[in-house]
């Protein structure tokens, strides 16, 4: 272990930079490649909905599988329409205030003109479809934490509010050029390259508020978890999510250049190490490797590296993924002991590990990812503590915004009796009484 630690330190501090391939301005071939790559990345992110559906349904009981699938289908369809109507305008149509003057239903910009989105060579159509997939992902994170006890119609209300307002405002403040993007501490500016906080922690804080408003499932106890019905389904879902994450992170480059490959390598490594550390801790504790914990460790590593995938070298990515796997196991135990029933571990995977990954940029950032504005920004590379501080401010603002807005929404739904199903429906399963059928015949 000492030798490994020494080698790790040497590699982290002596790694050399990787330079992105230059992009020729106005080159129509490059513009076509950029738009095609980001569209492919958007398709990969869309495919993640299938991964989430499999993970969530596999980690819950068979009597609720239709309900899980319906919520994921709703996040994709309702979420995209809501983001089209108002969400995209709130996120990118204003001047940083959040109240847009254009962008509703994609108004105010030529859809197919190269560069019309304001992001490199991307057309407005390409940029919209990529960002719409992110909005749907932020909503889907909440589905698992609220599984097996939430009314479907109340979930639809949540999905509209999340994708049309709460998440887009976070985007406006950050990627949209709003006030968080203007923060500067000791020369440091925020960086969340692909959304560890902007997407994943936003979804996780909403999930926490939903789980608290609902309360635990009948029969659930902190020391008596309710097992899911299909671990093979969970693992298949994790592999789909892992594949989709190459588009999630790689597409955030916004161009077809060599930076995509740095992002891909870091994404693969963080996921791999997160799998091993989470699974290893579970093995040490119980004497047997727990496959569900290992699978969540994969997701923990993926979430954590989402913020720093373009700013870290490979060893920074591995450390980020390794710590995420460790944090996952302790976070799940901590949350359960507080009486919070999270059937799939979404709060820990996307919240705890999303926060860690965002803060890790302040420690391990080696390259300028386009947000940082400098190389060697991380504390361990002589960049000072300013970067860590600005990352923490980002985390706290997003947490407060989401907790307040989603807390109010779920409290309102609970007070009107619109949030939780009846004890009879929960006992029989949501598939039967909410959807009128069974997932398996």
Residue pairs with C-beta under 8 A, 6 or more apart in sequence:
8 315
8 319
11 313
11 315
12 313
12 315
12 316
12 319
12 364
12 380
13 380
13 381
15 313
15 314
15 315
15 366
17 366
17 367
17 375
18 258
18 262
18 313
18 367
19 258
20 257
20 258
20 259
20 262
21 257
21 258
21 259
22 257
23 30
23 34
23 120
23 121
23 255
23 257
24 30
28 114
30 121
30 255
30 256
31 114
31 115
31 121
33 256
34 120
34 121
34 122
34 254
34 255
34 256
35 114
35 121
35 122
35 123
35 126
36 256
37 250
37 251
37 255
37 256
37 260
38 122
38 126
38 127
38 130
38 251
38 254
38 255
39 126
39 129
39 130
40 247
40 251
41 130
41 246
41 247
41 248
41 250
41 251
41 252
42 126
42 129
42 130
42 132
42 133
42 247
42 251
43 247
44 243
44 244
44 246
44 247
44 248
44 251
45 130
45 133
45 134
45 137
45 244
45 247
45 248
45 251
46 76
46 133
46 136
46 244
47 240
47 243
47 244
47 247
48 133
48 137
48 240
48 241
48 244
48 245
48 248
49 72
49 73
49 75
49 76
49 136
49 137
49 140
50 72
50 237
50 240
51 237
51 238
51 239
51 240
51 241
51 243
51 244
52 72
52 137
52 140
52 141
52 143
52 144
52 237
52 241
53 68
53 69
53 72
53 73
53 237
54 233
54 234
54 236
54 237
54 240
55 144
55 233
55 234
55 237
55 238
55 241
55 295
55 299
55 344
56 68
56 72
56 143
56 144
56 147
56 237
56 343
56 344
57 64
57 65
57 68
57 69
57 230
57 233
57 439
58 228
58 229
58 230
58 231
58 232
58 233
58 234
58 237
59 144
59 147
59 228
59 234
59 292
59 343
59 344
59 345
60 68
60 144
60 147
60 148
60 228
60 229
60 343
60 344
61 148
61 226
61 228
61 229
61 429
62 229
62 230
62 439
62 440
63 428
63 429
63 430
63 431
63 432
63 438
63 439
64 147
64 148
64 429
64 430
64 431
64 439
65 229
65 431
65 439
65 440
66 430
66 431
66 435
66 437
66 438
66 439
67 147
67 148
67 152
67 430
67 431
67 434
67 435
68 143
68 144
68 147
69 439
70 152
70 435
71 140
71 143
71 152
71 155
71 159
72 140
72 143
74 152
74 155
74 156
74 159
75 136
75 139
75 140
75 143
75 159
75 163
76 136
78 156
78 159
78 160
78 163
79 132
79 135
79 136
79 139
79 159
79 162
79 163
80 132
80 135
80 136
80 163
82 135
82 159
82 160
82 163
82 164
83 131
83 132
83 135
83 136
83 163
83 164
83 168
84 105
84 106
84 128
84 132
85 104
85 105
85 164
86 104
86 164
86 165
86 168
87 135
87 163
87 164
87 165
87 167
87 168
88 103
88 104
88 106
88 128
88 131
88 132
88 168
89 100
89 102
89 103
89 104
89 168
90 98
90 99
90 100
90 103
90 164
90 165
90 168
90 169
90 171
90 172
91 131
91 168
91 169
91 171
91 172
91 175
91 176
92 100
92 103
92 118
92 127
92 131
92 171
92 172
92 175
92 176
93 100
93 101
93 102
93 103
93 104
93 108
94 100
94 101
94 103
94 172
94 176
95 177
96 172
96 173
96 176
96 177
96 178
96 179
96 181
96 182
97 172
97 178
98 169
98 172
98 173
98 178
101 108
102 108
102 109
103 109
106 124
106 125
106 128
109 116
109 117
109 124
110 116
110 123
110 124
111 123
111 124
111 125
112 123
112 124
112 125
113 123
113 124
114 121
114 122
114 123
115 121
115 122
115 123
116 123
116 124
117 123
117 124
117 126
117 127
117 128
119 127
119 254
120 254
120 255
121 255
122 254
130 251
131 171
134 195
134 199
134 248
135 162
135 163
135 167
135 168
136 163
137 199
137 203
137 248
138 162
138 163
138 167
138 199
138 200
138 202
138 203
138 206
139 158
139 159
139 162
139 163
139 167
139 203
140 203
141 200
141 203
141 204
141 206
141 207
141 346
141 350
142 158
142 162
142 203
142 206
142 207
142 210
142 346
143 155
144 207
144 342
144 343
144 344
144 345
144 346
145 207
145 208
145 210
145 211
145 342
145 343
145 344
145 346
145 347
146 155
146 207
146 210
146 211
146 214
147 343
147 344
148 217
148 343
148 426
148 430
149 214
149 215
149 217
149 218
149 420
149 421
149 426
149 430
150 210
150 214
150 419
150 420
150 421
151 418
151 419
151 420
151 421
151 434
152 430
152 434
152 435
153 418
154 413
154 418
154 419
157 409
157 413
157 418
158 206
158 210
158 406
158 409
158 410
158 413
161 405
161 409
162 203
162 206
162 406
165 405
166 202
166 206
166 401
166 402
166 405
166 406
167 199
167 202
167 203
169 401
170 198
170 202
170 398
170 401
170 402
171 198
172 178
173 179
173 180
173 181
173 397
174 180
174 181
174 190
174 192
174 198
174 394
175 181
175 198
180 190
180 393
180 394
180 397
181 189
181 190
183 189
183 190
183 390
183 393
183 394
184 390
185 386
185 387
185 389
185 390
185 393
186 384
186 385
186 386
186 389
187 374
187 384
187 386
188 362
188 372
188 377
188 383
188 384
188 386
188 387
188 389
188 390
189 371
189 372
189 373
189 390
190 371
190 390
190 391
190 393
190 394
191 307
191 308
191 311
191 361
191 365
191 369
191 371
191 372
191 377
191 387
191 391
192 198
192 306
192 307
192 358
192 361
192 371
192 394
193 249
193 252
193 263
193 306
193 307
193 308
193 309
193 310
193 311
193 369
193 370
193 371
194 248
194 249
194 252
194 263
194 306
194 307
194 309
194 310
195 248
195 252
195 306
195 307
196 303
196 304
196 305
196 306
196 307
196 308
196 353
196 354
196 355
196 357
196 358
197 307
197 354
197 355
197 357
197 358
197 394
197 395
197 398
198 398
199 306
200 303
200 306
200 350
200 351
200 353
200 354
201 350
201 351
201 354
201 355
201 358
201 395
201 398
201 399
201 402
202 398
202 402
203 346
203 350
204 346
204 347
204 349
204 350
204 351
204 352
204 354
205 351
205 398
205 399
205 402
205 403
205 406
206 402
206 406
207 342
207 346
207 347
207 350
207 351
208 340
208 347
208 351
208 403
209 402
209 403
209 406
209 407
209 409
209 410
210 406
210 410
211 340
211 341
211 342
211 347
212 340
212 407
212 410
213 407
213 410
213 411
213 413
213 414
213 419
214 341
214 410
214 414
214 419
214 420
215 341
215 420
216 339
216 340
216 341
217 226
217 341
217 343
217 426
218 423
218 426
218 427
219 226
220 226
220 341
222 336
222 337
222 339
225 336
226 343
228 234
228 292
228 343
231 291
231 292
234 291
234 292
234 295
235 291
235 295
238 295
238 298
238 299
241 298
241 299
241 302
242 271
242 298
242 302
245 267
245 271
245 302
245 306
246 264
246 267
246 268
248 306
249 263
249 264
249 266
249 267
249 305
249 306
249 309
249 310
250 260
250 263
250 264
250 267
252 263
252 309
252 310
253 259
253 260
253 263
253 310
259 310
262 309
262 310
262 367
263 309
263 310
265 314
265 317
266 305
266 308
266 309
266 310
266 312
266 314
266 316
266 317
267 302
267 305
267 309
267 317
269 305
269 314
269 317
269 318
269 321
270 301
270 302
270 304
270 305
270 309
270 317
270 318
270 320
270 321
270 324
271 298
271 299
271 301
271 302
271 305
271 321
272 298
272 301
272 321
273 301
273 318
273 321
273 322
273 325
274 297
274 298
274 299
274 300
274 301
274 302
274 304
274 321
274 322
274 324
274 325
274 328
275 294
275 295
275 297
275 298
275 301
275 325
276 294
276 297
276 322
276 325
277 297
277 321
277 322
277 323
277 324
277 325
277 326
278 293
278 294
278 296
278 297
278 298
278 300
278 325
278 326
278 328
278 329
279 289
279 290
279 291
279 293
279 294
279 297
279 325
280 325
281 293
281 325
281 326
281 329
282 289
282 290
282 293
282 294
282 329
283 289
283 290
293 328
293 329
296 328
296 332
296 345
296 348
296 349
297 324
297 325
297 328
297 329
299 349
299 353
300 321
300 324
300 325
300 327
300 328
300 348
300 349
300 353
301 320
301 321
301 322
301 324
301 325
301 353
303 324
303 349
303 350
303 353
303 354
303 357
304 320
304 321
304 323
304 324
304 353
304 354
304 356
304 357
304 360
305 312
305 317
305 320
305 321
305 324
305 357
306 354
306 357
307 354
307 357
307 358
307 360
307 361
308 316
308 317
308 320
308 357
308 360
308 361
308 364
308 365
308 369
309 317
310 367
310 369
310 370
311 361
311 364
311 365
311 366
311 367
311 368
311 369
311 372
311 377
311 378
312 320
312 360
312 361
312 364
312 365
312 366
312 367
313 364
313 366
313 367
316 360
316 363
316 364
316 365
316 366
316 378
317 364
319 360
319 364
320 356
320 357
320 360
320 364
323 356
323 360
324 353
324 356
324 357
327 348
327 352
327 353
327 356
328 345
328 348
328 349
328 352
328 353
331 347
331 348
331 351
331 352
331 353
332 342
332 345
332 348
335 342
335 347
335 348
336 342
340 347
342 348
355 395
358 391
358 394
358 395
359 388
359 391
359 392
359 395
361 372
361 377
361 378
361 387
361 391
362 377
362 378
362 379
362 385
362 387
362 388
362 389
362 390
362 391
362 392
363 378
363 379
363 380
363 388
364 378
364 380
364 381
365 372
365 376
365 377
365 378
365 381
365 383
365 387
366 375
366 376
366 377
366 378
366 381
367 375
368 374
368 375
368 377
372 387
374 383
376 382
376 383
377 383
377 387
378 387
379 385
379 387
379 388
410 419
413 419
414 420
420 426
421 430
421 433
421 434
422 433
424 433
425 432
425 433
425 434
429 438
431 437
431 438
431 439
432 438
